[in-house]
Structure formats: C-alpha cells, structure tokens
Amino acid sequence: MHLINASSAVSLYGVAACRQIEHLVMRPLPARTLMQRAGLAVARLALALAPHARVVWVACGPGNNGGDGFEAALHLLRMGKQPVVTWLGSLSAAPADAAAAFERATSAGVPFADHPPAQFDLAIDAMLGIGAKPVQSDSRMADWIACINASAVPVLAVDVPTGLNADTGAASPVCITATHTLCLLTPKPGLFTAQGRDAAGTVWLDMLGTARTLANAPDRPAPDARLPGLPPGDTPRHDCHKGSLGDVAVVGGASGMTGAALLAARAALSGGAGRVYVCLQSPNAMTVDEQQPELMFRSLETLATDTMTVVCGCGGGAAIAHCLPTLLASPSPLVLDADALNAIAADPALQRLACNRTAATVMTPHPLEAARLLACHTAQVQADRLASAAQIAQRYGCTVVLKGSGSIIAQTGQTPVICPTGCARLATAGTGDVLAGMIGCRLAGGQSALDAACWAVYQHGHLADHWPAHTPLTASALARAVTSQYNNNNKLNTP
C-alpha cells in the first residue's frame, strides 16, 4: 500500500480497464482471494488513520464493494475494534463473493444493524464501487451519505467515494466527501479531476499482491490517463547565450487589459526565456514595463515571429482576431489562450487555419472556452473532462490544457495527463495568463508541446500548493515566483 501524491508517476485506469485487470489477476488465484485481501487492506489503513478509534461504522452497499466492507469489519473486530455494519443489500440478491464475505463476517460475530450507530469514531464507505449509477436523493443510501458527511470523523472510501463517477470525476448531487480513499488494484482517473479531488481526499493504492502478475501480463489494458510525477530538473549549459534560450513574443493586451499580456511576458521571462517581446494591441500602448524593464515592446509587424514562440490572446479582446490569420499560418510554436480561443471558436475560417497548422500548438481553455470550441455547454465539458479535452485535441490537431481542478493535458495519440497539483488559490484573475507564459517559455526552450504543457501546468499548480499560508497569491506574485530551476532536493522552488 502506498500514498499517491503530486510526486507520484502513476497510470490511471477507467472502469472498463479495471474490469479487465480484475479478471486478469483473478485467474491464478483461489476464489474470493481478492475480496479477502481488499478487506484486510481496508482494515489496516483504517487502523493507521484512526488508531484510537473504538466504534467503526462500516456502511455497505448491495454489491462487491459491500463485500469488501464485510471483510474489513471482520478484520477490525479481530484487531479489537467495535465495527457496526449497516447493509443496503440482501443475501438472496448479493453476488457470490459478497455473500461468502457476509457469511464469514456473521460467523465471526461482526454486529449488523438496521441504522447507523449513534456515535462512531471512523466511517468506512463501502456502499458503491466503480461503475455505480448516481445516488437517488430520496434513498436510504442518500440518508447514510448525509450522516457520514455531517460527522466530524475520518471517512475512508473503498475504491471510490460513493456517488463519484470513477471515470470522469463527476459527482452525484449526493456524494460521499471522504478524508481518504483506498484504491484497490488500480487508481481511477475520476479521483484526480473535476469534483473527484474534493470527494476523494488523500488517495492511497493497494494492488492486493498482484503487481507482479499485472506487470508480466501481455494482455493488460492501456491506461486511460496518467499522473506525471515530478518533472525532470533543468541543467542549462554553461556555453549558452540569450539567443540559445529561446525567444517568446506575447501578443495581446488590448485597451484596458494590458496587464494580462504583461503577466504572461513576465512569467516567460522568469521561467528562463532568453528574450521576451510584448506586442500590445492597445492604441496607446506602453513602451516600457518599469517593473520588468527586460521586456521589449514591439509592434507585431516588426517582429520575425517565424523564429519565435508566440503566446497569443492574453487580454487580447476583439482586436486579437486580426492577428490570428498571420500567426496561425506561421511555422511558429504557438500558445493560444483566452480571447484567441474565443475568436477561433467564433470564426470557421480561423478554425480551418488552426486545424491545418503543422507547428506545435497548445490551446489552454478553461471550461467555458472549451465549450465554445466544441459548440456545447460548459456542463457537458465538465461532465467528462477527459473526453472533452481529447475532442478538442483531435478537432484542432493540437495539445490541449483543459484548466480546472485536475487540469487535463491531452494530445491525440498520447495518454492524457491529469495534473495532480494546483488548488483553489489559483482562482484569481491573471493566473491563467501566467500559465500561458510559462508554457510559451518551455516551448521556446525546445520542449515538445506535450512536455511543455505538462510541466508548466505541474509547476504552476505546485507553486500554488506551496504558497506561504498567510501571503496572498496574486498573479503578479506568481509570475515573479516562476523559475526553470530546481533546488538540490529535486523539488520545485517555491516563493
């Protein structure tokens, strides 16, 4: 068993792949082995999380997830705890493994009750597993979920929190909010994006002794997504100059929105770009940034953008649409953000140009911008973020960063990445502009579109996760904190 955290490089498997893996690893094992191992793993983690707990409420559903709960209760009883099991199923309708676990638990003296205990020190959610349907708001299960969520005790979810879609991270209106989730056999993508991060709490993985079997299986399914793990450290050559570190041009900053372009430019410069140019679209554009005098202000027409990486759209307003035909037709690596995305979504001619690009292109939509690009509603994007990011990547032939909780980085033909870093402190104006500049910097430095997007998103989120607790996180402070270097502990530098 191990903790899955932001430094973990992990493959994530959706429901269909999990079913295949379960059948694959069960072949050489005696019947019911996996459920018994699962119950023991749940009990051990419960004991570690709440060593002084006495009464443990084990809420069990009608299927095999409930069977895991029966086995956990049996082991908790043997460990000296006082488990109380409530069950939403019946012996006549239970799957064979769950029915056998019920018999084992009752024979061992595990107490079953019709109602939750009046007081409990730990709750174990074993009601619904992967592939479960949404919870009905007027059901007894919903009442139990409300009771668990209203408690102030630790909550351990078995495999996935009840009410959460294991594939997408979409939560039912009634959903368990766990403090910890123990994934069995494989981690699921829905735990790391959309509402999954809030519902799952801290995520653990126990492969139930099947790691070697799975590693040696030629017919194991491909992962549906992955967590990237720590990015590699940068070690610049001594024999380099500003030209060899890459040039970035930031095109945006219409009247009243100059700050967005400056934030992107400052982030690109802080990230290690050799030279950064700013092409403002305001008619009364500034010519120097007194806080960052290294930035060079030019008109777009005077720059040889074919030799640069271009970040386009930050605060661009309606004016940015006039720049896009030239930029989309150029061989420059291109980061398209904000108003550039809105302009493309509204103009079929720009869409055709975007689709025909051969140079590296990274689109960085938030959910509303993604909905515009796909001509759908934001709720549809959020209902399946992995699929939405993949659709944009395929439609426009680009790398996509679908921003949000558990940002998705997708590129056709590659396993999508779910970024494990980032928090609500990034929900402030301008942080997306900083991210666009960070991606542009990495593209200018020679990284592929997928790597540039992946590691910039990771660092962006990591900075927020480790921001000093009593220091406001503003976009300008975030841009200053960006660095391409790592310290001696191989951890990203933080402010």
C-alpha positions as CSV (number, residue, x, y, z in Angstrom):
1,M,0.0,0.0,0.0
2,H,1.3,3.5,-0.8
3,L,0.2,7.1,-0.9
4,I,-0.5,8.7,-4.2
5,N,0.7,12.3,-4.2
6,A,1.8,15.0,-6.5
7,S,5.2,13.4,-7.0
8,S,3.8,10.0,-8.0
9,A,4.1,8.9,-11.6
10,V,1.0,6.6,-11.9
11,S,-1.1,5.1,-14.6
12,L,-4.9,5.6,-14.2
13,Y,-7.4,3.1,-15.4
14,G,-11.1,3.7,-16.1
15,V,-13.9,1.3,-15.2
16,A,-13.7,-0.8,-18.4
17,A,-9.9,-1.3,-18.0
18,C,-10.4,-2.0,-14.3
19,R,-12.8,-4.8,-15.1
20,Q,-10.2,-6.3,-17.4
21,I,-7.5,-6.1,-14.9
22,E,-9.6,-7.6,-12.2
23,H,-10.4,-10.7,-14.4
24,L,-6.7,-10.9,-15.4
25,V,-5.3,-11.0,-11.9
26,M,-8.0,-13.3,-10.6
27,R,-7.1,-16.2,-13.0
28,P,-4.3,-17.7,-10.9
29,L,-5.9,-17.0,-7.5
30,P,-8.2,-19.1,-5.4
31,A,-11.8,-17.9,-5.3
32,R,-12.6,-14.9,-3.2
33,T,-8.9,-14.1,-2.6
34,L,-9.1,-10.6,-3.9
35,M,-12.0,-9.6,-1.7
36,Q,-10.4,-11.0,1.4
37,R,-7.2,-9.1,0.5
38,A,-9.2,-6.0,-0.1
39,G,-10.9,-6.2,3.3
40,L,-7.6,-6.7,5.1
41,A,-6.1,-3.7,3.2
42,V,-9.1,-1.5,4.2
43,A,-8.9,-2.6,7.8
44,R,-5.1,-1.9,8.0
45,L,-5.5,1.6,6.5
46,A,-8.4,2.3,8.8
47,L,-6.3,1.3,11.8
48,A,-3.4,3.5,10.6
49,L,-5.7,6.5,10.0
50,A,-7.6,6.3,13.3
51,P,-5.6,4.1,15.7
52,H,-7.6,5.2,18.7
53,A,-11.0,4.7,17.2
54,R,-13.3,2.4,19.0
55,V,-16.6,2.3,17.1
56,V,-16.2,2.0,13.3
57,W,-19.3,2.3,11.2
58,V,-19.0,0.3,8.0
59,A,-21.7,1.3,5.5
60,C,-22.1,-1.4,3.0
61,G,-23.8,-1.5,-0.4
62,P,-25.5,-4.4,-2.2
63,G,-22.6,-5.4,-4.4
64,N,-19.0,-6.5,-4.1
65,N,-17.9,-3.1,-2.7
66,G,-20.1,-4.1,0.3
67,G,-18.4,-7.4,0.4
68,D,-15.1,-5.6,0.8
69,G,-16.7,-3.8,3.7
70,F,-17.8,-7.1,5.4
71,E,-14.2,-8.4,5.2
72,A,-12.9,-5.1,6.6
73,A,-15.3,-5.3,9.5
74,L,-14.2,-8.9,10.2
75,H,-10.6,-7.9,10.5
76,L,-11.4,-4.8,12.5
77,L,-13.2,-7.0,15.0
78,R,-10.1,-9.2,15.3
79,M,-8.0,-6.1,15.8
80,G,-10.0,-5.2,18.9
81,K,-12.3,-2.5,17.3
82,Q,-16.1,-2.4,17.5
83,P,-17.3,-2.4,13.9
84,V,-21.0,-1.8,13.2
85,V,-22.1,-2.9,9.7
86,T,-25.2,-1.5,8.0
87,W,-26.1,-3.1,4.7
88,L,-28.3,-2.0,1.9
89,G,-28.5,-5.4,0.3
90,S,-29.9,-8.9,0.9
91,L,-28.3,-12.3,1.0
92,S,-30.6,-13.6,-1.8
93,A,-29.5,-10.9,-4.2
94,A,-25.9,-10.5,-3.3
95,P,-23.1,-11.5,-5.7
96,A,-21.4,-14.8,-4.7
97,D,-18.2,-13.2,-3.3
98,A,-20.2,-10.7,-1.2
99,A,-22.5,-13.4,0.1
100,A,-19.5,-15.5,1.1
101,A,-18.0,-12.5,2.9
102,F,-21.3,-11.9,4.7
103,E,-21.2,-15.4,6.0
104,R,-17.6,-15.1,7.1
105,A,-18.4,-11.8,8.9
106,T,-21.5,-13.0,10.7
107,S,-19.9,-16.3,11.7
108,A,-17.1,-14.3,13.3
109,G,-19.6,-12.3,15.3
110,V,-19.5,-9.0,13.4
111,P,-22.6,-7.0,14.5
112,F,-25.1,-5.8,11.8
113,A,-27.6,-3.1,12.4
114,D,-30.5,-1.5,10.5
115,H,-29.4,2.0,11.4
116,P,-26.1,3.8,11.7
117,P,-24.6,3.9,15.2
118,A,-25.5,6.9,17.3
119,Q,-21.8,7.6,17.8
120,F,-18.8,6.4,15.8
121,D,-15.1,7.3,15.6
122,L,-14.5,6.3,12.0
123,A,-16.7,5.7,8.9
124,I,-15.9,3.3,6.1
125,D,-17.8,3.9,2.9
126,A,-18.3,0.6,1.1
127,M,-21.6,1.4,-0.5
128,L,-20.9,1.7,-4.2
129,G,-17.8,0.9,-6.2
130,I,-16.7,1.6,-9.8
131,G,-19.4,1.8,-12.5
132,A,-22.2,2.6,-10.0
133,K,-25.1,4.7,-11.0
134,P,-25.8,8.1,-9.4
135,V,-27.3,8.1,-5.9
136,Q,-31.0,8.8,-5.7
137,S,-31.5,11.8,-3.4
138,D,-34.6,10.2,-1.6
139,S,-32.9,6.8,-0.9
140,R,-31.7,5.3,2.3
141,M,-28.2,5.4,0.8
142,A,-28.5,9.2,0.5
143,D,-29.5,9.4,4.2
144,W,-26.4,7.5,5.2
145,I,-24.2,9.7,3.0
146,A,-25.7,12.8,4.6
147,C,-25.0,11.3,8.0
148,I,-21.4,10.4,7.2
149,N,-20.7,13.8,5.6
150,A,-22.2,15.6,8.7
151,S,-19.9,13.8,11.0
152,A,-16.6,15.2,12.1
153,V,-14.8,11.8,12.0
154,P,-12.3,10.5,9.4
155,V,-14.1,8.9,6.4
156,L,-12.4,6.1,4.4
157,A,-13.9,5.4,1.0
158,V,-13.3,1.9,-0.5
159,D,-12.1,2.2,-4.1
160,V,-14.1,5.4,-4.9
161,P,-16.4,7.6,-2.8
162,T,-20.0,6.6,-3.2
163,G,-21.7,8.9,-5.7
164,L,-18.5,9.8,-7.6
165,N,-18.0,8.7,-11.3
166,A,-14.7,6.7,-11.3
167,D,-14.1,7.7,-15.0
168,T,-15.0,11.4,-15.1
169,G,-14.9,12.7,-11.5
170,A,-18.5,13.9,-11.9
171,A,-20.3,13.7,-8.5
172,S,-23.9,12.9,-7.9
173,P,-25.9,15.6,-6.0
174,V,-25.5,13.3,-3.1
175,C,-21.9,12.1,-2.8
176,I,-19.5,11.0,0.0
177,T,-16.8,13.5,0.9
178,A,-14.0,11.3,2.1
179,T,-10.9,12.2,4.0
180,H,-9.1,9.2,2.5
181,T,-9.8,6.9,-0.4
182,L,-8.2,3.5,-0.8
183,C,-8.0,2.4,-4.5
184,L,-7.9,-1.3,-5.0
185,L,-5.8,-2.8,-7.8
186,T,-5.7,0.4,-9.8
187,P,-6.2,4.2,-9.3
188,K,-9.1,5.7,-11.1
189,P,-8.9,8.9,-13.2
190,G,-12.1,10.4,-11.7
191,L,-10.4,10.7,-8.3
192,F,-8.0,13.3,-9.7
193,T,-10.1,15.7,-11.8
194,A,-13.4,17.6,-11.6
195,Q,-15.2,17.0,-8.3
196,G,-13.1,13.9,-7.6
197,R,-10.3,15.8,-5.8
198,D,-12.6,17.2,-3.2
199,A,-14.6,14.0,-2.8
200,A,-11.6,11.6,-2.5
201,G,-9.4,13.4,-0.1
202,T,-6.0,11.7,0.3
203,V,-5.7,8.8,-2.2
204,W,-4.0,5.5,-1.4
205,L,-3.3,2.5,-3.6
206,D,-3.1,-1.2,-2.7
207,M,-2.6,-3.6,-5.6
208,L,-3.6,-6.5,-3.4
209,G,-0.4,-8.5,-4.1
210,T,-1.0,-8.6,-7.9
211,A,1.7,-6.1,-9.0
212,R,4.0,-8.9,-10.5
213,T,1.1,-10.6,-12.2
214,L,0.0,-7.4,-13.8
215,A,3.5,-6.4,-14.8
216,N,4.1,-9.7,-16.6
217,A,0.7,-9.8,-18.3
218,P,0.9,-9.2,-22.1
219,D,-2.8,-8.6,-22.3
220,R,-3.1,-5.9,-19.7
221,P,-5.1,-2.9,-20.9
222,A,-3.6,0.5,-21.7
223,P,-4.1,3.2,-19.1
224,D,-6.8,5.8,-19.7
225,A,-4.7,8.6,-18.2
226,R,-1.7,9.2,-16.1
227,L,-0.3,11.3,-13.3
228,P,3.1,12.7,-14.5
229,G,5.2,12.6,-11.4
230,L,7.9,15.2,-10.7
231,P,9.3,16.9,-13.8
232,P,13.0,16.4,-14.7
233,G,15.4,19.1,-13.4
234,D,16.9,21.6,-15.8
235,T,20.6,22.0,-16.1
236,P,21.4,24.7,-18.6
237,R,24.7,24.5,-20.4
238,H,27.5,26.9,-19.4
239,D,28.1,27.6,-23.1
240,C,24.9,29.3,-23.9
241,H,23.6,32.8,-24.6
242,K,20.3,34.6,-24.6
243,G,19.6,33.6,-28.2
244,S,20.0,29.9,-27.4
245,L,17.5,30.0,-24.6
246,G,14.6,30.9,-26.9
247,D,12.6,34.0,-27.9
248,V,9.0,34.5,-26.8
249,A,6.6,37.0,-28.3
250,V,3.4,37.8,-26.3
251,V,0.6,39.2,-28.4
252,G,-2.4,40.6,-26.6
253,G,-3.1,43.3,-24.1
254,A,-5.9,45.3,-25.7
255,S,-7.1,48.6,-24.2
256,G,-7.9,48.1,-20.5
257,M,-6.3,44.6,-20.5
258,T,-2.6,45.3,-20.8
259,G,-1.9,43.6,-17.5
260,A,-2.8,40.2,-18.9
261,A,-0.1,40.4,-21.6
262,L,2.4,41.7,-19.1
263,L,1.7,38.8,-16.7
264,A,2.3,36.2,-19.5
265,A,5.5,38.0,-20.6
266,R,6.9,38.3,-17.0
267,A,6.2,34.6,-16.4
268,A,8.0,33.7,-19.7
269,L,11.0,35.8,-18.7
270,S,11.1,34.4,-15.1
271,G,10.8,30.9,-16.5
272,G,14.1,31.3,-18.4
273,A,13.3,32.5,-21.9
274,G,16.3,34.4,-23.4
275,R,14.3,37.3,-24.8
276,V,10.7,38.2,-24.4
277,Y,8.9,40.7,-26.7
278,V,5.5,42.2,-25.9
279,C,3.1,43.2,-28.8
280,L,0.3,45.1,-27.2
281,Q,-3.0,45.7,-29.1
282,S,-3.9,48.9,-27.2
283,P,-3.7,52.0,-29.4
284,N,-1.9,53.9,-26.6
285,A,0.4,51.1,-25.7
286,M,3.1,51.5,-23.1
287,T,6.7,51.2,-24.3
288,V,8.4,50.0,-21.1
289,D,7.5,47.9,-18.1
290,E,9.2,49.7,-15.2
291,Q,8.8,46.6,-13.0
292,Q,10.3,44.4,-15.7
293,P,12.5,46.5,-17.9
294,E,14.0,43.5,-19.6
295,L,10.8,43.1,-21.6
296,M,11.0,44.6,-25.1
297,F,7.9,46.3,-26.6
298,R,7.4,46.0,-30.4
299,S,4.6,46.1,-32.9
300,L,3.8,42.6,-34.3
301,E,4.7,43.7,-37.8
302,T,8.3,44.4,-36.9
303,L,9.0,41.0,-35.4
304,A,10.3,38.0,-37.2
305,T,7.8,35.8,-35.3
306,D,8.6,32.8,-37.6
307,T,11.7,32.3,-35.4
308,M,9.9,32.7,-32.1
309,T,7.4,31.1,-29.9
310,V,4.2,33.1,-29.8
311,V,1.8,33.4,-26.9
312,C,-1.4,34.9,-28.2
313,G,-4.7,36.0,-26.7
314,C,-3.9,37.1,-23.1
315,G,-6.2,40.2,-22.7
316,G,-6.4,40.5,-26.5
317,G,-10.0,41.4,-26.7
318,A,-11.7,41.6,-30.1
319,A,-8.5,43.1,-31.6
320,I,-6.7,39.7,-31.4
321,A,-8.8,38.3,-34.3
322,H,-6.9,40.5,-36.8
323,C,-3.6,39.0,-35.7
324,L,-4.7,35.4,-35.8
325,P,-4.6,34.7,-39.6
326,T,-0.9,35.6,-39.8
327,L,0.0,33.7,-36.6
328,L,-2.0,30.6,-37.4
329,A,-0.4,30.4,-40.9
330,S,3.2,30.8,-39.5
331,P,5.6,28.0,-38.6
332,S,6.0,29.4,-35.0
333,P,5.2,27.3,-32.0
334,L,2.0,28.9,-30.7
335,V,0.2,29.1,-27.4
336,L,-3.5,30.1,-27.8
337,D,-5.2,31.4,-24.7
338,A,-8.3,33.4,-23.7
339,D,-9.5,35.8,-26.5
340,A,-7.6,33.9,-29.2
341,L,-9.6,30.8,-28.3
342,N,-12.9,32.8,-28.3
343,A,-12.0,34.3,-31.7
344,I,-11.3,30.8,-33.2
345,A,-14.4,29.4,-31.8
346,A,-16.5,32.1,-33.4
347,D,-14.9,32.0,-36.9
348,P,-14.9,29.0,-39.2
349,A,-12.0,30.4,-41.3
350,L,-9.8,30.7,-38.2
351,Q,-10.8,27.2,-37.3
352,R,-9.6,25.9,-40.6
353,L,-6.3,27.7,-40.2
354,A,-5.9,26.2,-36.7
355,C,-6.7,22.7,-37.9
356,N,-4.1,23.0,-40.7
357,R,-1.2,24.0,-38.6
358,T,1.9,21.7,-38.6
359,A,3.9,23.6,-36.0
360,A,3.4,22.9,-32.2
361,T,0.2,24.4,-31.0
362,V,-1.1,24.5,-27.4
363,M,-4.6,25.6,-26.5
364,T,-5.3,26.5,-22.9
365,P,-9.1,26.8,-22.4
366,H,-11.0,27.0,-19.2
367,P,-14.3,25.0,-19.3
368,L,-16.3,27.9,-20.8
369,E,-13.8,28.4,-23.6
370,A,-13.6,24.7,-24.1
371,A,-17.4,24.6,-24.5
372,R,-17.2,27.4,-27.2
373,L,-14.5,25.4,-29.1
374,L,-16.8,22.3,-29.0
375,A,-20.0,24.2,-29.6
376,C,-21.6,22.7,-26.5
377,H,-22.4,23.7,-22.9
378,T,-19.9,24.1,-20.0
379,A,-21.8,21.4,-18.1
380,Q,-21.1,18.9,-20.9
381,V,-17.4,19.7,-20.8
382,Q,-17.3,19.3,-17.0
383,A,-19.3,16.1,-17.1
384,D,-16.4,14.3,-18.9
385,R,-13.3,16.5,-18.8
386,L,-11.0,13.8,-20.3
387,A,-13.3,13.2,-23.3
388,S,-13.7,16.9,-23.8
389,A,-10.0,17.6,-23.8
390,A,-9.5,14.7,-26.2
391,Q,-12.2,16.1,-28.6
392,I,-10.6,19.5,-28.7
393,A,-7.1,17.9,-29.4
394,Q,-8.5,15.8,-32.2
395,R,-10.6,18.5,-33.8
396,Y,-7.9,21.1,-33.8
397,G,-4.8,18.9,-34.1
398,C,-3.2,20.5,-31.1
399,T,-2.1,19.9,-27.5
400,V,-4.9,21.0,-25.1
401,V,-4.7,22.1,-21.5
402,L,-8.2,22.0,-20.1
403,K,-7.8,24.0,-17.0
404,G,-9.7,23.4,-13.7
405,S,-9.5,21.1,-10.7
406,G,-7.2,18.3,-12.0
407,S,-6.2,20.1,-15.3
408,I,-6.1,17.8,-18.3
409,I,-3.3,17.8,-20.8
410,A,-4.4,16.0,-24.0
411,Q,-2.8,15.3,-27.3
412,T,-4.1,12.8,-30.0
413,G,-2.2,9.6,-29.9
414,Q,-0.8,10.1,-26.4
415,T,-2.1,9.0,-23.0
416,P,-3.8,12.1,-21.4
417,V,-2.2,13.6,-18.3
418,I,-4.1,14.7,-15.2
419,C,-2.1,17.2,-13.3
420,P,-2.1,16.4,-9.5
421,T,-1.0,19.9,-8.5
422,G,-3.0,23.1,-8.1
423,C,-5.6,24.4,-5.6
424,A,-8.3,27.0,-5.2
425,R,-5.8,29.7,-4.6
426,L,-5.3,29.8,-8.3
427,A,-8.9,31.0,-8.7
428,T,-7.9,34.6,-9.1
429,A,-7.6,36.9,-12.1
430,G,-4.4,36.6,-14.2
431,T,-3.1,33.2,-13.1
432,G,-4.1,31.7,-16.5
433,D,-2.1,34.4,-18.3
434,V,0.9,33.4,-16.1
435,L,0.4,29.8,-17.2
436,A,0.3,30.7,-20.8
437,G,3.6,32.5,-20.5
438,M,5.1,29.5,-18.7
439,I,4.1,27.2,-21.5
440,G,5.5,29.6,-24.1
441,C,8.8,29.7,-22.3
442,R,9.2,25.9,-22.2
443,L,8.2,25.7,-25.9
444,A,10.8,28.3,-26.7
445,G,13.4,26.3,-24.8
446,G,12.9,23.3,-27.1
447,Q,10.4,21.1,-25.2
448,S,7.7,19.3,-27.2
449,A,4.2,20.7,-26.9
450,L,3.0,17.9,-24.6
451,D,6.0,18.2,-22.3
452,A,5.9,22.0,-22.2
453,A,2.2,22.0,-21.3
454,C,2.6,19.1,-18.8
455,W,5.5,20.5,-16.8
456,A,4.3,24.1,-16.9
457,V,0.9,23.1,-15.5
458,Y,2.6,21.0,-12.9
459,Q,4.9,23.8,-11.8
460,H,2.1,26.4,-11.9
461,G,0.0,24.2,-9.5
462,H,2.9,23.3,-7.3
463,L,3.7,27.0,-6.7
464,A,0.1,27.5,-5.5
465,D,0.1,24.3,-3.4
466,H,3.2,25.5,-1.5
467,W,2.4,29.2,-1.4
468,P,3.0,30.7,2.1
469,A,-0.2,30.3,4.1
470,H,-0.6,34.0,5.1
471,T,0.6,35.6,1.9
472,P,-2.0,36.5,-0.8
473,L,-1.5,34.7,-4.1
474,T,-1.8,37.2,-6.8
475,A,-0.9,36.6,-10.5
476,S,1.9,39.2,-10.4
477,A,3.5,37.5,-7.4
478,L,3.0,34.1,-9.1
479,A,4.8,35.4,-12.2
480,R,7.7,36.5,-10.1
481,A,7.9,33.1,-8.4
482,V,8.3,31.2,-11.6
483,T,11.7,29.6,-12.2
484,S,13.0,26.9,-14.5
485,Q,15.4,25.7,-11.9
486,Y,15.1,23.0,-9.2
487,N,16.8,23.0,-5.8
488,N,19.2,20.3,-4.5
489,N,16.3,18.3,-3.1
490,N,14.8,17.9,-6.7
491,K,11.7,19.9,-5.6
492,L,10.4,22.8,-7.4
493,N,11.4,26.1,-6.0
494,T,8.6,27.9,-4.1
495,P,8.3,31.6,-3.0
